[in-house]
Amino acid sequence: MKLFPAIDLYEGKAVRLLKGDYNAMTVYSDNPVEVAKDFQRQGASYMHLVDLEGAKTGETPNLATIQQIVAQTDLFVEVGGGIRSMEVVEAYLSAGVNRVILGTAAVTDENFLLSAVKAYGDKIAVGVDVKDGYVAIKGWTEQSSLNAFDFCKHLQEIGVQTIICTDISKDGVMQGANHALYRRLSQELTINVIASGGVSSLTDVKELAELGIYGAIIGKAYYTKAVNLTEAIEVAQ
């Protein structure tokens, strides 16, 4: 299993939100590039980036920071946050980002999703945010009528090769990941599944790795030092 330490970007800083709440934001570093370099020093090969401002605006306000991370590390970089147009997809890929994550737009704009997958193949991932079994959109503020498992199967059918699945109730609360959710996804899908939300201990990492899923994102646990990243990467492998 691949481990993706995460940076959430807001005004050029590395921050974390609690359950997606912008009013519950903690700033962990004024220098996200140094955080990314620390990921690499500790043995990471992959990282997960979210532009929290982009998630609101659909723009790329933190693109310069992301370009610096790409230029100054050897990490595989995936980026999400408000990606709603081919122009933004192309801007990130041109900046050297390895994979772009579509979120709300993958739910609300099927034509955009299909166009992006057709044009860029495995460079396109979809973030599936789950709340009470359904797909949540618009920064988790709205719950769609889409059953999460049905939506994931649909994504697989149209050629999406990677999904990042987040159980919103687990995000940032340090209470463990939803292993039952990821077990079912691993059994029902053949595409890459990345677990996100609540990965807060080496036991979590070990149990997720034993499910045979493709990857897991580690966020708050890195910043609070609840998990040693080097150890977690070894456990994941």
N, C-alpha and C positions, 0 to 999 in steps of 0.2 A: 504494500500500500504506500502511496505517495503522500507525504505530509506537506500541507500548504500553510505555512505561517502567514498571517494576514495583517495588512495595514489598511485601515479606513482613513481616507484623506478628507480633511476639512480645513480650508484656508491654509493649505500647505503644511498642516500638522498631522501627526499620527494620533488618531483619537479612537475611542470605542463608545458606542451607544448601548444603552440597556434596552433590549427588546425593540430596537429600531427607533427609540424616542430621542429626537434631537434635543429635547430639554433635559435629557439624562446623559449628557456627554462628558466623558473624561478625556482630557488631553494627556497623552503619554509621552509624546516627544515633539519638539519643534523641528526635528530634522529626520524626516522619514527615510531619506537616503541612507543615513547612518544606521537606522533600524534595519533596512534591507541588507546592508553590508553585514550587520550582526547575524542576521538569518544565515547568510552564506558562511560566515566564520564558524557558526555552530553546526554546519554540515548540511544545511538545506540546499536543495536543487530547484525547488519550486516555491512560488509565492502567489498569494491571492490579494488583489488590490480592489478597493471599492472607492469611487469618487462620490462622497456623500453630497457634495454640492451639485455634481452632475446629475445625481439621482433626482434632485428637485427641478433642475433647469433644463436637462437634456443637452447641456453644453459640455465642454471639456475644460473647466477652470483649473484643474490640477495637472494638465497635460505636461507642462514643463517639468514638474516634479517626477512624473512617471517616466519621462524621457531620461532624466538623470539616473533614475533607478536602473533602467534598461542599460544605459551606457556604462554605469559604474559597477555593475554586478554581472555575474554569469548566470543568473537565475532565469528559469522559465517563468514568465510573468503572465498571469491572466488578470483581466480588468473588467469590472462591471460598474454599474451605476448610471442609470438614466440613458442607456444607449438606445436611441429611437430612430436613427437614420443611417443610411449607408455612408453618408459623409463622416459621421462620427466613428463608425466601424473602421473606415479607411484611414481616418486620422490616427487611430490607435495602432492599427497594423503597420502603417507607414512609420510610426515612431519606434517600431521594433517589438511591440507587444506580441506575445505568442498566441494568445487566445483571448477573445472578446466574449463577454457574457451578456446575453440579452435577458431582460427581466420582464417588466410589465408589457413591453412592446411585443414580446413573444406570445402573450396572451391576447392582446387587444388588436394586433396588426399581423394577421397570418401572412399576408403578401410580403411584408418586410422580412418576416422570419424565413419564409421560403426563398426569397431572393438572396438573403445573407448566406443561408446554408448552401444554396446552389453555387454562389460565387466563391465562398471561402471554406466550405467543407468542414474539416475538423478544427479549424480556427474559430469556429462559432460554438459556444456552449450556451445552455439556457439555465438560468437560475429559477428553481421551483421552490417558492416559499409556501410552506404548509401551515395552515391554521385549522384545527379541528377537522382534518381530513380533506380540506378544500384549498385551492390555490389562492393565496393572498396577493394583491397587487398594490401599486402606487405607494411604495414604501411601507407596505403592510397595513395601510390605513383602510383598505377595502378588501372584502372577501368576495371572490368571484363565485359563480355557480359550478365551476369545474371541479370534479373529483380529482384529487391529486394523482392517484394511480392511473386513472384513465388518461389524464393529460400527459403523464410521463410516457405511457405506451404510444400515444399519438406522436410525441416528439421522436421516439425511436422509429416509428413508421415513416416519418417524412425525412429521415436522414440525419437528425441531430445525433452526435456521437458522444457528447458529454453533458451531464446535468449536474448542477450543484443544488442539492436539496437541503433546505433549512427548515427545521422545526422551530417556528417562531417562539413557542413557549419556552424553549430551552436556551435561547440566544442570550449570552451575557450573564446568565444567572449562576453559572458554575455548579450545576446540579447533574451533570452527565448528559450524554447524547441519547437520542431516542433510538435505541438499538433495534427495537421491533420494527420501526419504520424502515431502517436501512437493510435489515434482514429480508423484509418482504420485497423491497426494491431489487435487491441483489438476486432474489429468486425469480422475479417476474421479468426482469430486463436483461438484455445482453450488452447494452451500452455502458459507458463509464459512469459510475455514480460517485460523486464526491459528497461526503457527509459534512454538514455545517451546522453549528449551533450546539453549545453545551459540552464540547470536548474539553474536559477539565482535569483529567488525570491520566497517568500512564496506563491505568486499568482500562479506561475508555479507549485509548489508542489501541491497546492490545486486543480488546474485544471487537473493535471495528475491523482491525486487520484480519482477524480470524473469520470474519464474514466474507472475506475475499473481495471487498469493494476496491475500487480504483484509488480513492483518495479521501483524505479528511482535512478539514481546515481547523487550524488552531489559532484562536484570537486572544481573548482576554487572559487565558491561562498562561500565555507567554509573558504578557505585560506584568501580571501580578506575581510571576515566578512560581506559580502553582505547579508548572510543568517545566522541567529542564528540556529545552528543545533538542539538544544533542541526544539525550536519552530517548526522547519520544521518537525521533527519526530512526534510531536503532531498533526500537520496539516495532515501529511500523514496518520495517523491512524484514 
